[in-house]
């Protein structure tokens, strides 16, 4: 199997009140601002990713430090997948918008 068929990644999901299945009360603008603020912190120190995921992520993966484990193409929503697969290992994405909110994606392998 070609090594690019599967990757592992972690993410921090910031939902807002317009997100799919959202229980968040954040406005879309506030969610983007929070995602951008977290992104700035992570650019300075990527080692705090797990801590920030546990504290801020709206995804059930938060309890695992944001880890989504290994996945192949066609599993995640398109916008998320395109960015995740384009990252280098240990690279962090800008905030990525999907129907679920804003994601900060870190490629793990």
Secondary structure, DSSP 8 states (H G I E B T S, - for coil): --GGGEEEEEEEEE--TTSTT------HHHHHHHHHHHHHHHHH-GGGHHHHHHHH--SGGGGGTTEEEEEETTSS-HHHHHHHHHS-TT-B---EEETTEEEEEEE--
